[in-house]
Amino acid sequence: MIWYPYVQMKNMETPYKIVDAEGVYLYTEEKKLIDSISSWWSVIHGYKRPELNEAMISQIQRFSHVMLGGLTHEPAEALSKKLEEFLPGDLNYVFFSDSGSVAVEVALKMALQYAMNRGERQRTMILALEHAYHGDTFKTMEAGDDEDYHFVLNAYGPSPHVVHIPTETEALEQAFQQYHERLNCMLVEPLLQGAGGMRMYDISFLEKARELCDRYGVLLIFDEVATGFGRTGHRFVADAVLPDILVLGKALTGGYLGHAATVANQKVYDGFYDDDPSHGLMHGPTFMGNAVACSVALRSIELFERENYMQKIRWIEEITRREMEGFTDPRIREVRIMGGCVCIEVWEEKTLEGYQQFAYARGVFARPFLRYLYAMVPYIITEEELIQVLDTMKAWFQER
Ligand SMILES: Cc1ncc(COP(=O)(O)O)c(C=O)c1O
């Protein structure tokens, strides 16, 4: 049987069985539901988009997959070239992998080996944020900071290789003061921390981080697996503050297939590029650069550009602000809005118990977690559909 994610199987609610999906809608046998969270924030163009289906089908008819070890192919070359143009600055060196977690692992390994290749073996520490989430593999759990996802690591005791700080400039400066000789990299979800509770913080923190990383020779890594492709209202936060390594996943393929990219700048790439074979990056997931995933990712980026998504995201944010204006309830701690993300944080977890069923009855699929009720809609949503999502969130408090 299927072992489902993030759940105690013994008392799990039966999952809704999806039989079809199109546009912003998921279909069960009896219900049509707006997917208010875009399949874990990935399906930005909605489901069954003809252009994306076509890109996949035509690639499958040529070939679906060949390894990248000793072979290469058009879809991987074209996507890497497209990313080179599409991403800011000199983020030009694209390492593919099959999921966001693995792509963050690759970024951390790249950063570590970068220091080793330079003979800086003492630089092993990661500076990360409180409430960080970077995936569920072991090193990403270690860099993460969320008891609810990562408590199993407590079995090993605290890690000497990671420091977590709040998103405050003072804490940032202090961490650099204290650890700069041992710091290898600073890893952040820029501006919006997703699974840690849709926490939003100011760009000035990242500007300061960039400055300190430069001053102390520390690599800055942006995990834009969740924030990339417009979610924060920036195309990439990297457009505003340039990291040394950028990690993309989720919406990279429009959410159609699992694929991810770790993109390095010239400085990082140069740290590997020399005559010593041991200075090469020793990594290679079997499905890296999968041809179908690359084809759909390429088409997804083309759609993103062609259809002026950044304007759509600004419009989603405007409507969301308008609809949420002045909305309060004693059970609510804070309402947060950024780009295509809205989050209602409540004081107590039990306030949200039963919301999923309530939303289902109103034609919305939602999946609040802990104290966070949120929406991250597909960008193709209409005003009416968006209002239905937001009204459902408000009704939970107004009607009970
Ligand atoms: C910021 C961030 N990094 C990494 C990941 C892990 O991605 P994946 O689930 O594709 O391994 C996630 C997933 O939610 C994420 O939000």
The ligand as a MOL file (V3000), in Angstrom:
LIG
                    3D

  0  0  0     0  0            999 V3000
M  V30 BEGIN CTAB
M  V30 COUNTS 16 16 0 0 0
M  V30 BEGIN ATOM
M  V30 1 C 12.6220 25.9220 -0.0250 0
M  V30 2 C 12.5680 24.4650 -0.3520 0
M  V30 3 N 13.7130 23.8120 -0.6100 0
M  V30 4 C 13.7150 22.5200 -0.9300 0
M  V30 5 C 12.5460 21.7880 -0.9850 0
M  V30 6 C 12.5920 20.3300 -1.3120 0
M  V30 7 O 12.1390 20.0810 -2.5970 0
M  V30 8 P 11.6800 18.6110 -3.0130 0
M  V30 9 O 10.4180 18.3230 -2.2630 0
M  V30 10 O 11.4780 18.6910 -4.5070 0
M  V30 11 O 12.7780 17.6800 -2.6320 0
M  V30 12 C 11.3410 22.4200 -0.7130 0
M  V30 13 C 10.0810 21.6630 -0.7370 0
M  V30 14 O 9.0520 22.0880 -0.2630 0
M  V30 15 C 11.3420 23.7910 -0.3730 0
M  V30 16 O 10.2290 24.4490 -0.0870 0
M  V30 END ATOM
M  V30 BEGIN BOND
M  V30 1 1 1 2
M  V30 2 1 2 3
M  V30 3 2 2 15
M  V30 4 2 3 4
M  V30 5 1 4 5
M  V30 6 1 5 6
M  V30 7 2 5 12
M  V30 8 1 6 7
M  V30 9 1 7 8
M  V30 10 2 8 9
M  V30 11 1 8 10
M  V30 12 1 8 11
M  V30 13 1 12 13
M  V30 14 1 12 15
M  V30 15 2 13 14
M  V30 16 1 15 16
M  V30 END BOND
M  V30 END CTAB
M  END
